[in-house]
Amino acid sequence: MRRLLASQWPGYRIDEVVLLGSGTDNLAYEVNDELIVRIGTEADPVRVDREARLLSIVAEVSPLAVPRPAFTVPELGCLAYFKVPGVPLLDVPHLWSRTSIPAALGGFLATLHAVPMDRLVGLVEPDVVPPADWLQESADYFTALAERIPAERHAAIASFLWAAPPEEEFEPAFSHHDLGIEHVLVGPTSGAVTGIIDWGDAALVDPAYDFGLIYRDLGPEALTVALSHYPDPGIAERAGFYARCSVLEDLAYGIEADDHRYVDKSLAALDWLFGKAPTPPP
């Protein structure tokens, strides 16, 4: 890390380097409690360059702070940026009921979805998965997780998986595409949204998807608040569909990673996502 930073910022003094985490795609380090340096487990120069350029555009339009690239080393799959202030909303559950949070996220998403496509040429790709594929993947998760899911929720989940998926009638829009509360930063005391991180999945998608993650993590009232100024009348139904699919995926991740935060929030969300079982098909 010292050699890497010396090559980019000669004279920059390093007092502390902390490994923040490792995933399937990246290692992330924090330097001097101010700089995040992300290094790909497999170098992908094109992806790094594209993400840095995209973040620069997002920073121009976003009403919330996003990582601003400090430097890149594409051949190492490296992207560095100064820390966005705040703590992950995932870690402060006492703030989850604040209506100011979904209000801020709703405005943020409306801004992203309005970014002209000609500004994004070559930077993002479509990522639209057919609803039938979502249901099949969710059915696989349900089969694998059945013993960890309360028995009183099984009938409602099964009925959802048997039901017809929503119609694919939407215009793809640019979105974060992974707006779970682990990527929403807030002031730990004020509860104000201070920034949005982790833009590696940004794409042209169904605009309902990120609203679905708000619904999944923060509940039905949060979805209503987030959608209060959104013009698409069909988006709430599709958001519900994505919320119900993604909660099973999130639960599976929490169990595999042995991370009680994801397990606890996913099991809690089952109450509002599958609280009453619809009548199963004959």
C-alpha positions, 0 to 999 in steps of 0.5 A, spaced: 500 500 500 505 504 501 508 503 494 502 504 491 500 511 494 507 513 493 507 512 486 500 516 485 501 521 491 509 522 492 510 525 499 503 522 502 504 520 509 501 513 511 500 513 519 495 507 518 492 502 514 486 497 515 483 492 511 475 494 511 473 487 508 474 482 502 469 480 497 468 476 491 470 482 487 474 487 491 479 488 497 478 494 501 483 498 505 482 504 509 488 509 509 489 514 515 481 514 516 480 518 510 482 514 504 478 508 501 483 504 497 479 498 493 483 493 489 480 488 485 481 480 486 482 480 479 484 486 475 479 489 470 482 495 467 476 497 463 471 496 469 475 501 474 476 506 468 468 506 467 466 506 474 471 512 476 468 516 470 461 514 472 462 516 479 464 523 477 458 524 473 453 521 479 457 526 483 455 532 479 447 530 479 446 527 486 443 530 492 447 526 496 454 525 497 457 519 493 465 517 493 469 522 488 475 518 485 481 520 488 486 516 483 485 509 479 490 504 477 486 500 472 492 495 471 491 493 478 483 494 478 484 499 483 480 505 485 481 510 491 476 515 493 476 519 500 471 517 505 464 519 505 461 521 512 457 517 516 455 510 518 452 504 514 444 505 516 444 497 517 448 498 523 444 503 527 437 500 527 434 505 532 434 510 526 430 505 521 423 508 522 425 515 521 421 518 515 426 523 513 431 517 510 426 514 505 424 521 503 431 523 502 432 516 498 426 517 494 428 524 491 435 521 490 432 515 486 428 520 482 434 524 480 438 518 478 432 515 474 432 522 470 439 522 468 439 523 460 441 516 457 446 520 452 451 521 458 451 514 460 453 511 453 459 506 454 459 507 462 453 502 464 449 496 461 442 494 461 441 489 467 434 487 466 432 480 469 425 476 467 421 476 473 420 468 472 427 468 473 427 472 479 421 467 482 426 461 480 432 463 484 427 465 490 424 458 489 431 455 490 433 460 496 426 458 499 428 450 498 435 451 501 433 456 507 426 453 509 428 450 516 431 457 518 424 461 516 418 461 521 413 455 519 408 460 519 411 464 513 411 458 509 404 458 506 405 465 504 412 465 501 409 458 497 403 462 494 408 468 492 412 463 488 406 460 485 403 466 483 404 469 476 410 475 476 408 482 474 408 484 467 414 487 464 412 494 462 417 499 464 422 503 461 429 502 464 432 507 467 439 508 470 440 506 478 444 504 483 441 497 483 444 495 490 440 500 495 440 496 501 441 499 507 448 497 508 450 502 502 446 508 505 450 512 510 447 516 515 449 521 521 449 516 527 446 522 531 442 526 526 439 520 522 440 525 516 442 521 510 450 523 508 451 519 502 451 513 498 456 508 497 458 501 493 456 503 485 459 497 482 452 494 480 450 501 477 446 499 471 440 501 466 434 497 470 427 497 472 426 503 476 422 499 481 428 495 483 431 500 488 425 502 491 424 494 492 430 494 497 427 500 501 421 496 502 425 490 504 429 493 509 425 499 512 418 497 511 411 499 507 411 506 510 418 507 508 416 505 501 410 510 501 414 515 503 419 514 498 414 514 492 410 520 494 413 524 489 414 518 483 410 519 477 410 511 475 403 508 478 405 501 477 412 501 481 409 500 487 407 493 485 413 491 482 417 494 488 413 489 492 415 483 487 423 485 488 422 486 495 420 479 496 425 476 492 431 479 494 429 478 502 430 471 501 437 472 497 439 477 503 437 472 508 441 466 504 447 471 504 447 473 512 447 465 513 453 464 509 457 470 511 455 468 519 452 476 519 447 476 524 445 483 521 443 481 515 439 475 518 436 479 523 433 484 518 431 479 513 427 475 518 424 481 521 422 483 514 418 477 513 413 480 517 411 485 512 412 482 506 409 475 507 405 477 513 398 474 510 398 468 506 394 469 500 389 463 498 394 458 494 392 456 487 388 449 486 
